[in-house]
Amino acid sequence: MTNGQVVIVGAGPSGCYLAQALLKACPELQVDLIDRLPVPYGLVRYGVAADHQGTKGVTRQFARIFERQGARFFGNVEIGKCVTLDDLRSAYDAVVLAAGLSKDRKLGIPGDRIPGIFGAGNVTRALYDHPDAENLPSLGSRPLIIGNGNVAIDLLRLLAKSTEEMEGSDLGQAATDWLATSGIEEITITGRSPAARAKFDVVMIKELAKLAGVTIRVVGAGTSDDPDEQKKIDAVEALDGLSTGPRRITFRFGMTPAAVDGETWVKAVTFKTTEGIESIACTSVLTAIGFDPAGDLPRAELIAAASDAEAGALAPGLYATGWFRRGPRGTIPENRTDAQALAARILKDLNAADANANKLGPTIFQNLPDLTDYSGWSRIDAAETADPPPGRCRVKIATREAMLTLASEKETKP
Ligand SMILES: Cc1cc2nc3c(=O)[nH]c(=O)nc-3n(C[C@H](O)[C@H](O)[C@H](O)COP(=O)(O)OP(=O)(O)OC[C@H]3O[C@@H](n4cnc5c(N)ncnc54)[C@H](O)[C@@H]3O)c2cc1C
């Protein structure tokens, strides 16, 4: 079936890579990407660090899906709220859930609801002007980070950087002021596993050696017989003793959080270690320990009932990819491999099925209020990059209302 209609829920990296793979293999296919936000690109826009603009360059590749390959974007459409999954399944030959995972995982230990604990997702959304973000939190002078994956290292690096070190980023004014006035003196970063099995990538650790105003201490990195594990240990140990300025950073490993202490605000975290119990005082806690599903899509039920969850096949005509399928693991390029395999599976299934010319396709969205499309996103993108202040490459439009206003403006002829 080469004239089939496919809809992808979520225009983040996994949705974009899937559209790219489907249209490359079968250019006659109609591929629609929908997103609950008025703008595409998911965590590339709202998760990837503001000082990692090179990584965000992948959006140029994604833009070609809409500009050259014929994919269509329908923004400001939340599946589960504006349109049901059943509506989509009746309107399209194939529906793919690429909705990611965005709810910060809870610590699940006594005290984990005490004020002063902030999830990495909430904090990065606030830092990067996500339209649904909460306010930037008050961290005090000694925040403690729990987690040792790349997201934790991103947070550590941002909190440790000076205003000058954010040159060239797209960090907004409110976040810039927040970082400049944070009053942070010391950041402790703790991981449950030993350094050998920490989740961070070595390249992320090496980047910390460039920080201009920090003094770093590494406690208990250990050793390993495995050469790859030893590379991680070497990278982190190379930071020990680095001293370029007053802001102190301490790495701790093998620390399993057991309880958060405090009454009206966090005061300390108690950890189980190989030596026994240890309490570390802090003025706030940042958790970077993974993500759970948010919103109304019944992910757990769909995956439990899936015909072949590993291949992304949930039910006839219904598929999943990216973080939504795999869980909150893997970098942007890892979603590409996933998407290519799923594209082959979808095309095989479509070819085996009869084309249904009566499928409604995107006409089911036509009465939805404030729908955005790719040209609307292009207007937002152009406005954000037209005249950034010195030291910034973009000023994000932060509210949904302002994005919708710009997206709906008609093009004016000169
Ligand atoms: C803070 C952070 C920093 C990261 N930094 C890097 C990095 O530097 N380099 C790297 O390679 N990887 C990085 N990653 C990992 C990378 O972002 C992920 O691999 C990738 O974004 C997963 O893609 P996805 O499309 O599955 O999910 P997402 O990027 O989350 O995209 C999902 C999309 O679905 C939409 N959506 C959700 N629910 C609905 C719904 N009900 N209806 C309609 N739309 C919906 C969302 O708005 C979103 O646009 C980072 C991750 C995080 C959390």
Ligand as a Chemical Component Dictionary entry (heavy atoms), coordinates in Angstrom:
data_LIG
# 
_chem_comp.id                   LIG 
_chem_comp.type                 NON-POLYMER 
_chem_comp.pdbx_formal_charge   0 
_chem_comp.three_letter_code    LIG 
# 
loop_
_chem_comp_atom.comp_id 
_chem_comp_atom.atom_id 
_chem_comp_atom.alt_atom_id 
_chem_comp_atom.type_symbol 
_chem_comp_atom.charge 
_chem_comp_atom.model_Cartn_x 
_chem_comp_atom.model_Cartn_y 
_chem_comp_atom.model_Cartn_z 
_chem_comp_atom.pdbx_ordinal 
LIG C1  C1  C 0 17.344 17.068 29.712 1  
LIG C2  C2  C 0 17.745 16.180 28.554 2  
LIG C3  C3  C 0 18.883 16.470 27.819 3  
LIG C4  C4  C 0 19.269 15.653 26.749 4  
LIG N1  N1  N 0 20.388 15.971 26.053 5  
LIG C5  C5  C 0 20.772 15.195 25.016 6  
LIG C6  C6  C 0 21.938 15.532 24.250 7  
LIG O1  O1  O 0 22.620 16.531 24.520 8  
LIG N2  N2  N 0 22.271 14.719 23.212 9  
LIG C7  C7  C 0 21.534 13.604 22.878 10 
LIG O2  O2  O 0 21.871 12.919 21.921 11 
LIG N3  N3  N 0 20.433 13.265 23.605 12 
LIG C8  C8  C 0 20.035 14.027 24.637 13 
LIG N4  N4  N 0 18.922 13.682 25.367 14 
LIG C9  C9  C 0 18.156 12.495 24.958 15 
LIG C10 C10 C 0 17.224 12.832 23.765 16 
LIG O3  O3  O 0 16.603 14.061 24.035 17 
LIG C11 C11 C 0 16.228 11.705 23.528 18 
LIG O4  O4  O 0 16.943 10.569 23.050 19 
LIG C12 C12 C 0 15.170 12.061 22.490 20 
LIG O5  O5  O 0 14.639 13.341 22.663 21 
LIG C13 C13 C 0 14.003 11.059 22.546 22 
LIG O6  O6  O 0 13.177 11.371 21.463 23 
LIG P1  P1  P 0 11.614 11.106 21.477 24 
LIG O7  O7  O 0 11.136 11.616 20.163 25 
LIG O8  O8  O 0 11.337 9.689  21.823 26 
LIG O9  O9  O 0 11.016 11.996 22.686 27 
LIG P2  P2  P 0 10.856 13.568 22.839 28 
LIG O10 O10 O 0 12.038 14.300 22.377 29 
LIG O11 O11 O 0 10.424 13.764 24.250 30 
LIG O12 O12 O 0 9.641  13.957 21.872 31 
LIG C14 C14 C 0 8.306  13.571 22.172 32 
LIG C15 C15 C 0 7.346  14.580 21.560 33 
LIG O13 O13 O 0 6.012  14.112 21.761 34 
LIG C16 C16 C 0 5.161  15.184 22.132 35 
LIG N5  N5  N 0 4.036  14.625 22.886 36 
LIG C17 C17 C 0 4.052  14.092 24.116 37 
LIG N6  N6  N 0 2.822  13.651 24.464 38 
LIG C18 C18 C 0 2.002  13.938 23.425 39 
LIG C19 C19 C 0 0.593  13.750 23.188 40 
LIG N7  N7  N 0 -0.201 13.146 24.090 41 
LIG N8  N8  N 0 0.068  14.192 22.026 42 
LIG C20 C20 C 0 0.850  14.801 21.091 43 
LIG N9  N9  N 0 2.197  14.990 21.274 44 
LIG C21 C21 C 0 2.759  14.563 22.410 45 
LIG C22 C22 C 0 6.079  16.082 22.976 46 
LIG O14 O14 O 0 5.609  17.425 23.024 47 
LIG C23 C23 C 0 7.419  15.959 22.224 48 
LIG O15 O15 O 0 7.552  16.959 21.250 49 
LIG C24 C24 C 0 18.505 14.496 26.432 50 
LIG C25 C25 C 0 17.361 14.182 27.189 51 
LIG C26 C26 C 0 16.979 15.021 28.237 52 
LIG C27 C27 C 0 15.765 14.679 29.048 53 
# 
loop_
_chem_comp_bond.comp_id 
_chem_comp_bond.atom_id_1 
_chem_comp_bond.atom_id_2 
_chem_comp_bond.value_order 
_chem_comp_bond.pdbx_ordinal 
LIG C1  C2  SING 1  
LIG C2  C3  SING 2  
LIG C2  C26 DOUB 3  
LIG C3  C4  DOUB 4  
LIG C4  N1  SING 5  
LIG C4  C24 SING 6  
LIG N1  C5  DOUB 7  
LIG C5  C6  SING 8  
LIG C5  C8  SING 9  
LIG C6  O1  DOUB 10 
LIG C6  N2  SING 11 
LIG N2  C7  SING 12 
LIG C7  O2  DOUB 13 
LIG C7  N3  SING 14 
LIG N3  C8  DOUB 15 
LIG C8  N4  SING 16 
LIG N4  C9  SING 17 
LIG N4  C24 SING 18 
LIG C9  C10 SING 19 
LIG C10 O3  SING 20 
LIG C10 C11 SING 21 
LIG C11 O4  SING 22 
LIG C11 C12 SING 23 
LIG C12 O5  SING 24 
LIG C12 C13 SING 25 
LIG C13 O6  SING 26 
LIG O6  P1  SING 27 
LIG P1  O7  DOUB 28 
LIG P1  O8  SING 29 
LIG P1  O9  SING 30 
LIG O9  P2  SING 31 
LIG P2  O10 DOUB 32 
LIG P2  O11 SING 33 
LIG P2  O12 SING 34 
LIG O12 C14 SING 35 
LIG C14 C15 SING 36 
LIG C15 O13 SING 37 
LIG C15 C23 SING 38 
LIG O13 C16 SING 39 
LIG C16 N5  SING 40 
LIG C16 C22 SING 41 
LIG N5  C17 SING 42 
LIG N5  C21 SING 43 
LIG C17 N6  DOUB 44 
LIG N6  C18 SING 45 
LIG C18 C19 SING 46 
LIG C18 C21 DOUB 47 
LIG C19 N7  SING 48 
LIG C19 N8  DOUB 49 
LIG N8  C20 SING 50 
LIG C20 N9  DOUB 51 
LIG N9  C21 SING 52 
LIG C22 O14 SING 53 
LIG C22 C23 SING 54 
LIG C23 O15 SING 55 
LIG C24 C25 DOUB 56 
LIG C25 C26 SING 57 
LIG C26 C27 SING 58 
# 
